[in-house]
């Protein structure tokens, strides 16, 4: 009996995903709950665990294919890991048990449709979806894949070919009025020509869904918000002295290292209480002021930027904040973030200083109205009490939505963050 692997529920408003990679091949032994395939969604990358132990009998969706929630990904059969031939795997995937479950949805019905182009192989999932959307006759499309399988490229090629009606129109006398063609959306501007020598040294890689979403959201933020950035600098010596004095005792008591993010998050929370507009958002003609602080912490990963959220940071001590940031950072790097981990943020902190950035203008994480950019700590000569001294200085940048936050409020917010960091006892005394 085969056990089906299907696309799980992906979270609020997420209805489809792209196959990233398979961790197993047909014939490999799989343990229960062992990750078998990676899915990329608009927001996170998730791993689908095996619903049962056994042998991977079939793979129904290939890397790059787009699949809907509940779509069939593959099948697991009982066994000890002996290699399964492709025909046997295909037969297993089409077993009566799988067939019955597949009747549950339209995607499954399309998978059971007659194979196209006279082949016994069903079209690829992406091709099936396009055939259904365009209302094409799958049997009339010649496949270029293995054993004549219809691929997405074959469907696109079929769409470009003139239909019988179009051919008849072209063959009609010039005097005959031709039917007005349907309006076609203008394609994106083509890329400028590239020299042949340069083209041979280029590599074209499809953007992941996460990278596409990052690009779209950042551009939407620029197009929607009246974004402006104000700067200041902070003397990090008081925080660094306090950290060096207590970091060993702090780690021994709380089981987590004392970093700078705990101080910055706490300073931001104090400033948000005084300047609530920076913690607000626009909803139509209304302003929504948040009476809580869910602080997003931007984390760079191999697959792109993600922003997990420290929820209710205004109710946490510095030790609790450091623990939560550490947990979220590890989950981000391991690709284990859930949708809940990244939703609901009211303000974001981005630390480009860990990569050596000295100055930048961070882009808002819509619909939030503020984001704080941290930068590299660099020793510079500054004037203190009429004397030129060397201090570890950091530039701070606050990007804000000028539709909500006035310049005075933005500057005051950044000054309050600076004051809290240059006198960290204010954080303890809630001043």
NORWOMO-V267295 format. One record per run of one state. SS is the DSSP state (H for helix, E for strand, L for the rest). FROM is the first residue (numbers start at 1). LEN is the number of residues. If there is no record, write none. Layout:
BEGIN
[[SS | FROM | LEN] [SS | FROM | LEN]]
END
This chain:
BEGIN
[[L | 1 | 1] [E | 2 | 5] [L | 7 | 9] [E | 16 | 7] [L | 23 | 6] [E | 29 | 2] [L | 31 | 4] [E | 35 | 6] [L | 41 | 4] [E | 45 | 5] [L | 50 | 4] [E | 54 | 6] [L | 60 | 6] [E | 66 | 3] [L | 69 | 3] [E | 72 | 6] [L | 78 | 8] [H | 86 | 8] [L | 94 | 2] [H | 96 | 7] [L | 103 | 3] [H | 106 | 6] [L | 112 | 4] [H | 116 | 3] [L | 119 | 6] [H | 125 | 10] [L | 135 | 3] [H | 138 | 3] [L | 141 | 5] [H | 146 | 3] [L | 149 | 3] [H | 152 | 9] [L | 161 | 3] [H | 164 | 8] [L | 172 | 24] [H | 196 | 4] [L | 200 | 9] [H | 209 | 16] [L | 225 | 2] [E | 227 | 9] [L | 236 | 1] [H | 237 | 18] [L | 255 | 6] [H | 261 | 14] [L | 275 | 1] [H | 276 | 4] [E | 280 | 4] [L | 284 | 2] [E | 286 | 4] [L | 290 | 5] [E | 295 | 7] [L | 302 | 2] [E | 304 | 7] [L | 311 | 2] [H | 313 | 3] [L | 316 | 2] [H | 318 | 16] [L | 334 | 6] [H | 340 | 3] [L | 343 | 4] [E | 347 | 5] [H | 352 | 4] [L | 356 | 14] [E | 370 | 5] [L | 375 | 3] [E | 378 | 7] [L | 385 | 2] [E | 387 | 15] [L | 402 | 5] [H | 407 | 16] [L | 423 | 2] [H | 425 | 5] [L | 430 | 2]]
END
